[in-house]
Amino acid sequence: MHFSLSFLSLVSGLDTVIGIYGGTLEVPCNSGGAVPEHLLFSKWKYDTDQGLPGDLMVKQNGQEATVIAKDPYKNRVSMADNSSLFIAEVTLDDQRTFTCMEVVVGIINEYPVNVVIHKAPENLELLDKGEELEIGKLAKIGQCNAVDANPAANITWYKDNKILSADGKGVIIETSVLVDPVTGLSTTSSVLKYTAKKEDVNAVFTCGTMHLVGQPQVSSPVTFTITYPTEHVSLQVLSEGLLVEGDNVTLRCVADGNPAPTMFNFYIKGEIINVVDSDSYTMKDITRDDTGEYKCSLAEKPSLEASANITVSYLNVELSPSAQLVKKAGESLAVALNVESSGEYKVSWTKDNSVVKMDKEPVFNNLTYGDSGRYECQVTMGPLRHTASFQLIVEGAPVIRQLAKRRGEDGQHKVLICEAEGYPKPAVTWSVNGTSIDESPFVNGKITHKITVVPAANLTVYCTAFNELGQYVQGINVSSLFVEVRMDKQDQSEEGSQTKLVVGVVVGLLLATVIIGLAYGIYVKKSKQGSWKTGELENGSSEEEKKLEEKVEENSQKADM
């Protein structure tokens, strides 16, 4: 036969065994000692409620045990070979003294054992819970019941998993025990009364018990709404970062009461705005004029108020000019930058997306073609950033800044270089045909034009630069490569007189050419004054130029002779 035995604990003095309610209890004979030799029989008896002994079982040596008990033990008792008594389905009625008697020839030994039955509570319930706790007022948290236990359970209260100890003021614990008249089991009831504080918002309350047997038990947690009147208000300015003109800003009136108030007054520019079922008010499209102090208060208690300052930052930039404008070369241009700001700001300039090292407006007293471009200023104040720009075009009739020549690297040709300024872009032409024509990019009103020529005779070559506003002509003397070659290759053995004669003729012709050129230059200077307005050639009138060209050509022919 198999029995599920409960845990036994021995008590000093009279042997005591503890059984678990509803289980099978083993009661040892002679504290579990060995069966004596020459044992005639062993017998178990118990103390009845009337104080008289009652028989349970008897076992002859070498024979099976015999049940001699009547109800309530008739069908619940058995005996082991070592004379231990087993009692099934123990109840509190089994808490009595059982005696084992061992009979040896001439000797009778009796071993009384006290039986105690323990039972853990069936459940632990937290009942009759409150809903709200008001700060400073003693209120019932709930009633915790540990049902059907033996001995009666002890109940402990916890707040946020920390033991609450009764102090008779803020914490009061009332405990009572009720015994079931049928089963004899005890139900412990514990009532907690507690005075809430502000810090008890979201506090968790539980009750628990640690019985002599079984596992610890803890009730389901409970929380409460903690109510208290408003004592303080504060005004919050809800904004992401710096407030600037055009933003929306929300004012929030925060009260420390619970439940929170639902009616507030907002004081906006001398006007009282009442807000119901909300704690916020939004100001839209704020301007610099909205900078100042704002207040809010409880509608039902205006004396509870709070204030906050709002600062609206602004940065306005005006640039004159602000669009595209066309100016004449040599004119002046005034640039004005007007900045309105709520704080310190920085200015930076760029021209055609390149940084210009200046923190003030550019100054143009005498505009040049190089001043053309897109000017942009950037004004920053903290995270605020504004840009303004204008496009400047400097225009004028072309001017040839440089007309030069150089001998080619192979010595067989000459390179003529004409550098002109003007806007719109000047077109460049030459009075002679050439090869390897090269034109530079048009940058800052400048263009450079190159041609390669092989002059067969000494001549004056004219470069003409023109656009829709006028033209400019300039000439340069170019000597014949063949004359230079002949001069280089002359036989050094010729007579001195012939050499002198040739040299004299050449020098004379060159002097004549220089004199004509100087006279032509003086004439050009006198006639330059009205060239931008009339569009005439700066080197003289057409008829005079033809006469001058004829003279230059005549001199060149004489030089070739």
C-alpha positions in Angstrom: 0.0 0.0 0.0 1.3 3.4 -1.0 0.8 6.5 1.2 1.6 10.1 0.6 3.1 11.2 3.8 3.1 14.8 5.1 6.1 16.5 6.5 6.6 15.7 10.3 8.2 17.9 12.8 9.1 16.7 16.3 8.4 18.9 19.4 10.4 18.6 22.6 8.7 16.9 25.7 5.8 14.8 24.6 6.4 13.6 21.1 4.4 15.7 18.7 3.9 15.1 15.0 2.4 17.6 12.6 0.1 16.6 9.7 -1.1 18.5 6.8 -4.9 18.9 6.6 -6.4 16.3 4.2 -3.2 14.3 3.8 -2.0 11.0 5.3 -0.1 11.2 8.6 2.4 8.7 9.9 2.6 8.5 13.7 5.8 6.6 14.7 5.9 4.1 17.6 8.7 4.7 20.1 9.9 7.7 18.1 10.5 5.3 15.2 12.9 3.0 17.2 13.5 -0.7 16.3 10.9 -3.3 17.1 11.9 -5.0 20.4 12.9 -8.7 20.5 10.3 -11.2 21.7 7.5 -8.8 20.9 4.1 -10.5 21.6 2.0 -7.8 20.0 1.7 -4.0 19.5 -1.5 -1.9 19.8 -2.6 1.6 19.0 -5.2 3.5 21.0 -6.3 7.2 21.2 -7.9 9.6 23.7 -11.6 10.1 22.9 -13.5 13.3 23.3 -15.0 11.8 26.5 -11.5 11.4 28.0 -11.6 7.6 27.7 -9.2 5.5 25.6 -10.4 4.1 22.3 -8.9 1.2 20.5 -7.6 1.5 16.9 -5.5 -1.5 15.8 -3.7 -4.5 17.1 -1.0 -6.6 15.6 0.2 -10.0 16.8 3.9 -10.8 16.2 4.2 -12.3 12.7 0.6 -11.7 11.8 -1.3 -9.0 9.9 -2.6 -6.0 11.8 -6.3 -6.0 12.7 -8.5 -2.8 12.8 -10.6 -2.8 15.9 -11.6 0.9 15.7 -15.1 2.2 15.0 -16.0 5.5 13.3 -14.4 7.9 12.7 -11.2 5.8 12.3 -12.5 2.5 11.1 -11.6 3.1 7.4 -8.8 5.6 7.8 -6.1 3.8 9.9 -3.4 1.2 9.1 -0.2 -0.1 10.7 3.3 -0.7 9.2 5.6 -3.6 10.1 7.6 -1.2 12.4 4.4 -0.5 14.3 3.9 3.0 12.9 0.3 4.2 12.6 -1.0 5.8 9.4 -4.1 8.0 9.5 -5.6 9.0 6.1 -7.5 12.3 5.3 -6.6 13.9 8.6 -8.8 16.8 9.9 -8.6 19.1 12.9 -10.6 16.4 14.8 -7.4 14.3 14.6 -5.6 16.7 16.9 -5.4 14.5 19.9 -3.0 12.1 21.7 -2.4 8.6 20.1 -0.6 5.9 22.2 1.5 3.0 20.9 1.6 0.0 23.3 4.3 -2.7 22.8 3.9 -5.9 24.9 7.0 -8.1 25.6 6.9 -11.0 28.0 6.3 -9.5 31.4 6.7 -5.9 30.1 4.2 -3.4 28.6 5.7 -0.2 27.1 3.5 2.8 26.1 4.5 5.7 23.8 2.0 8.6 23.6 2.3 11.0 20.7 0.5 14.4 20.3 -0.9 15.1 16.8 -1.2 18.6 15.4 -2.8 19.4 12.0 -1.8 22.4 10.0 -3.5 24.0 7.0 -2.4 26.9 4.8 -5.1 29.4 3.8 -7.3 28.4 0.9 -6.8 31.8 -0.7 -5.9 35.4 0.0 -8.4 38.0 -1.1 -8.2 41.8 -1.1 -11.8 43.0 -0.8 -13.8 46.1 -0.2 -11.3 48.3 -1.9 -11.7 52.1 -2.0 -11.4 54.1 -5.2 -10.0 57.5 -4.2 -7.7 58.7 -1.4 -7.7 62.3 -0.4 -4.4 63.7 0.9 -4.4 64.1 4.7 -7.5 62.1 5.3 -7.6 58.6 6.9 -9.3 56.2 4.4 -9.9 52.5 4.1 -7.5 50.8 1.6 -9.3 47.4 1.8 -9.9 44.2 3.7 -7.6 41.2 3.3 -8.9 37.7 4.1 -6.9 34.6 4.6 -9.5 31.9 4.5 -9.6 28.4 6.2 -6.2 28.1 7.8 -4.9 26.4 10.9 -3.4 27.9 12.9 -4.9 31.3 11.9 -2.9 33.1 9.3 -0.9 36.3 10.1 -1.5 39.0 7.4 1.0 41.7 6.5 0.4 44.9 4.4 2.8 46.3 1.9 3.1 49.6 0.0 5.3 49.4 -3.1 6.6 46.0 -1.7 7.6 47.6 1.6 6.0 46.5 4.9 3.5 48.9 6.4 3.6 49.0 10.2 0.7 50.3 12.2 1.4 53.6 14.0 -2.1 54.4 15.2 -2.3 57.6 13.1 -1.3 57.4 9.4 -1.4 53.6 9.3 -4.1 51.7 11.2 -4.4 47.9 10.9 -7.4 46.1 12.4 -7.2 42.2 12.6 -9.9 39.7 13.5 -10.1 35.8 13.4 -13.3 33.8 12.7 -13.4 30.0 13.4 -15.6 27.8 11.3 -17.7 25.8 13.8 -17.9 22.7 11.6 -14.3 22.5 10.3 -12.6 24.3 13.1 -10.6 26.2 10.4 -9.8 29.9 11.0 -10.3 32.9 8.6 -8.2 35.9 9.4 -9.4 39.3 8.3 -7.2 42.4 8.2 -8.4 46.0 7.4 -5.9 48.7 6.4 -6.7 52.3 6.9 -4.2 54.8 5.5 -3.6 58.5 5.3 -2.4 59.3 1.8 0.3 61.8 0.9 1.2 63.4 -2.5 4.0 61.0 -3.1 1.5 58.1 -2.9 0.3 58.9 -6.4 0.7 55.6 -8.4 1.5 53.7 -5.1 0.8 50.0 -5.2 -0.8 48.3 -2.2 -0.8 44.5 -1.5 -1.4 42.1 1.4 0.3 38.8 2.0 0.7 35.9 4.5 3.5 33.5 5.4 2.0 30.4 6.9 3.7 27.6 8.8 3.1 25.4 5.8 2.8 26.0 2.1 4.1 28.8 0.0 3.9 32.6 0.7 0.7 34.2 -0.7 0.3 37.7 -2.0 -2.9 39.4 -3.1 -3.5 41.2 -6.4 -2.1 44.7 -6.3 -4.4 47.8 -6.0 -3.8 51.4 -6.9 -5.8 54.5 -6.0 -6.5 57.9 -7.3 -5.0 60.4 -5.0 -7.0 63.6 -4.8 -5.7 66.9 -3.4 -6.5 70.5 -4.0 -4.4 72.8 -6.2 -1.8 74.7 -4.3 0.5 76.0 -7.1 0.2 76.8 -10.8 2.9 77.4 -13.3 2.8 78.8 -16.9 4.7 76.9 -19.5 5.7 78.3 -23.0 5.5 75.3 -25.4 7.9 76.0 -28.3 10.6 74.2 -30.2 13.6 76.4 -30.0 13.8 80.1 -30.7 10.5 82.0 -31.2 10.4 84.0 -34.4 7.9 86.1 -36.1 5.2 84.1 -37.8 5.4 81.2 -35.3 2.5 79.8 -33.2 3.2 79.5 -29.5 1.1 77.6 -26.9 0.8 78.7 -23.3 0.0 75.9 -20.8 -1.2 76.5 -17.3 -0.1 73.6 -15.1 -1.8 73.0 -11.8 -0.6 70.6 -9.1 -4.1 69.5 -8.0 -5.7 66.2 -8.6 -8.1 65.9 -10.3 -6.6 68.7 -12.4 -8.6 71.9 -12.8 -10.5 72.2 -16.1 -11.0 76.0 -16.2 -8.3 78.6 -16.5 -7.9 82.3 -17.2 -5.1 83.5 -19.6 -4.1 87.1 -19.6 -3.2 88.1 -23.2 -2.3 91.8 -23.9 -4.6 93.1 -21.2 -7.5 90.8 -22.2 -8.7 87.9 -20.0 -9.4 84.8 -22.0 -11.3 82.0 -20.2 -10.5 78.4 -21.3 -12.8 75.5 -20.4 -11.9 71.8 -20.5 -8.4 72.6 -21.4 -5.2 74.0 -19.8 -3.7 75.6 -22.9 -4.1 78.6 -25.2 -2.4 79.1 -28.6 -1.2 82.4 -30.0 -0.9 82.3 -33.8 1.3 84.3 -36.1 3.2 86.1 -33.4 5.1 89.3 -34.0 7.8 91.2 -32.2 5.0 93.2 -30.6 4.0 90.0 -28.7 7.2 90.1 -26.7 6.3 90.5 -23.0 4.9 89.0 -19.8 1.9 86.6 -19.8 -0.1 85.2 -17.0 -2.6 82.4 -16.2 -4.7 81.5 -13.1 -7.4 79.2 -11.9 -10.8 80.4 -13.1 -12.3 79.4 -9.7 -9.4 80.8 -7.7 -7.8 83.8 -9.6 -5.4 84.4 -6.7 -3.5 81.2 -7.8 -1.6 82.6 -10.8 1.7 82.2 -12.6 3.6 84.2 -15.2 6.2 83.7 -17.9 8.0 85.9 -20.4 7.9 85.5 -24.2 10.6 86.9 -26.4 9.9 87.0 -30.1 13.1 87.2 -32.2 13.1 88.8 -35.6 15.5 89.5 -38.4 14.4 91.6 -41.4 16.8 92.3 -44.3 16.4 94.9 -47.1 19.0 95.3 -49.8 19.0 98.1 -52.4 19.4 97.3 -55.2 17.6 94.0 -55.0 17.2 93.0 -58.6 19.2 93.1 -61.9 20.5 96.5 -62.9 22.7 97.7 -65.7 25.2 100.5 -65.2 27.8 102.2 -67.5 31.5 101.7 -67.0 32.9 104.6 -64.9 29.6 105.3 -63.1 29.1 104.9 -59.4 26.7 102.7 -57.6 25.4 103.0 -54.0 24.5 99.7 -52.2 22.4 100.0 -49.1 21.8 97.1 -46.6 19.2 97.7 -43.9 18.9 95.1 -41.1 16.3 95.0 -38.3 17.0 92.4 -35.7 16.3 91.6 -32.0 20.0 90.8 -31.3 23.5 90.8 -32.7 23.9 89.5 -36.2 26.6 88.7 -38.7 26.9 89.7 -42.4 28.8 87.9 -45.1 29.0 88.6 -48.9 29.6 86.4 -51.9 30.1 87.3 -55.5 29.2 84.7 -58.1 29.1 82.1 -55.2 32.6 83.0 -54.1 33.2 84.4 -50.6 34.2 88.1 -50.6 36.1 89.2 -47.5 33.9 92.1 -46.4 31.2 92.5 -43.8 29.8 95.8 -45.2 28.2 96.8 -48.4 30.4 96.9 -51.5 31.4 100.4 -52.6 31.5 101.2 -56.3 32.9 104.7 -57.1 34.1 103.9 -60.6 32.5 100.8 -62.0 34.6 98.5 -64.2 33.6 95.5 -66.2 35.2 93.3 -63.5 32.5 94.5 -61.1 29.8 92.7 -63.0 28.3 89.7 -61.2 25.8 88.4 -58.8 26.2 89.8 -55.3 24.5 88.1 -52.4 24.6 89.0 -48.7 23.7 86.5 -45.9 22.6 87.8 -42.5 22.6 85.4 -39.6 21.4 85.7 -36.0 21.6 82.4 -34.2 19.5 80.0 -36.1 17.9 82.8 -38.2 19.2 83.3 -41.7 18.2 85.7 -44.4 19.7 86.3 -47.8 19.3 89.1 -50.4 21.0 89.6 -53.7 21.3 91.8 -56.8 22.7 91.2 -60.3 25.1 93.9 -61.6 25.8 94.3 -65.3 28.5 97.0 -66.2 28.2 97.8 -69.9 30.0 100.1 -72.3 31.5 100.4 -75.7 34.7 98.4 -76.2 38.2 99.7 -75.3 41.3 98.0 -76.5 43.5 97.8 -73.4 46.5 96.1 -75.1 47.6 95.5 -78.6 50.9 93.5 -78.8 53.0 91.3 -81.1 55.5 88.7 -80.7 57.6 86.5 -82.9 56.7 82.9 -83.2 58.8 80.2 -81.6 59.9 78.9 -85.1 60.7 82.4 -86.3 58.5 81.9 -89.4 55.4 83.8 -88.2 54.2 86.5 -85.9 51.5 86.4 -83.2 49.3 89.4 -82.8 47.4 89.8 -79.5 44.5 92.2 -79.0 43.0 92.5 -75.5 39.6 94.4 -75.3 37.1 95.3 -72.6 33.4 96.0 -73.0 29.9 94.7 -72.4 28.0 93.2 -74.2 30.8 90.9 -75.3 32.9 92.7 -78.0 33.5 91.0 -81.3 37.1 91.3 -82.5 38.2 91.6 -86.2 41.6 92.2 -87.8 42.6 94.2 -90.9 44.7 91.2 -92.2 44.0 87.5 -92.6 45.7 85.2 -90.3 45.7 81.6 -89.1 45.5 79.8 -85.7 42.8 82.2 -84.5 42.4 81.9 -80.7 39.8 83.7 -78.5 39.9 83.6 -74.7 36.8 83.1 -72.6 34.8 86.3 -71.9 35.5 87.0 -68.2 34.8 90.2 -66.2 34.2 92.1 -69.4 37.6 91.1 -70.9 38.4 89.1 -74.0 41.8 88.4 -75.7 42.0 87.6 -79.4 45.1 86.1 -81.1 46.0 85.5 -84.7 49.1 84.2 -86.4 50.4 86.1 -89.5 53.3 85.8 -91.9 53.8 89.4 -93.2 55.4 89.7 -96.6 56.0 93.4 -96.1 56.1 96.0 -93.4 52.6 97.1 -92.6 50.2 98.5 -89.9 47.7 95.9 -88.7 44.5 97.2 -87.1 42.4 95.4 -84.4 38.8 96.4 -84.2 36.6 95.6 -81.1 32.9 96.4 -81.4 29.5 95.8 -79.8 26.1 97.3 -80.0 27.3 100.4 -78.0 30.3 101.3 -80.2 33.7 100.3 -81.6 37.3 100.8 -80.9 40.2 100.6 -83.5 43.9 100.4 -82.8 46.8 99.7 -85.1 50.2 98.2 -84.6 53.2 98.2 -87.0 54.4 94.8 -88.1 57.6 94.4 -90.1 58.1 91.9 -92.9 59.7 88.6 -92.0 61.4 88.6 -95.3 63.1 91.9 -94.7 64.3 90.6 -91.4 65.6 87.4 -93.0 67.4 89.4 -95.8 68.9 91.7 -93.2 70.1 88.8 -91.2 71.7 87.0 -94.2 73.5 89.9 -95.8 77.0 89.1 -96.9 79.3 90.8 -94.4 82.0 91.0 -97.2 80.2 93.8 -99.2 81.8 97.2 -99.4 81.2 99.5 -96.5 79.7 102.2 -98.7 77.0 99.9 -100.0 76.2 98.8 -96.5 76.0 102.3 -95.3 73.7 103.3 -98.1 71.3 100.5 -97.5 71.3 101.1 -93.8 70.8 104.8 -94.3 67.8 104.3 -96.6 66.2 101.9 -94.2 66.7 104.1 -91.2 65.3 107.1 -93.1 62.2 105.2 -94.0 61.8 104.0 -90.4 62.1 107.5 -89.1 59.5 108.7 -91.6 57.2 106.0 -90.4 57.6 106.9 -86.8 56.8 110.6 -87.5 53.7 109.6 -89.3 52.7 107.3 -86.4 53.2 110.1 -83.8 51.1 112.5 -85.8 48.4 109.9 -86.2 48.5 109.2 -82.4 48.1 112.9 -81.6 45.1 113.1 -83.9 43.5 110.1 -82.3 43.8 111.6 -78.8 42.1 114.8 -80.0 39.2 112.9 -81.6 38.6 110.3 -78.7 36.5 112.6 -76.6 33.2 111.9 -78.5 33.8 108.4 -79.7 31.3 106.6 -77.2 28.5 108.9 -78.3 29.0 109.0 -82.1 30.4 105.5 -82.7 33.2 107.0 -84.9 36.6 105.4 -85.0 38.8 106.6 -82.2 41.8 106.6 -84.6 40.3 109.3 -86.8 37.6 109.7 -89.5 37.3 107.2 -92.4 38.8 109.6 -95.0 41.7 110.6 -92.8 42.3 106.9 -91.9 42.4 106.0 -95.6 45.0 108.7 -96.3 47.0 107.6 -93.3 46.9 104.0 -94.4 48.0 105.0 -97.9 51.0 106.8 -96.5 51.9 103.9 -94.2 51.6 101.5 -97.2 53.7 103.8 -99.4 56.4 103.9 -96.7 56.3 100.2 -96.3 56.8 99.7 -100.0 59.8 102.0 -100.0 61.2 100.0 -97.1 60.9 96.8 -99.1 62.8 98.3 -102.0 
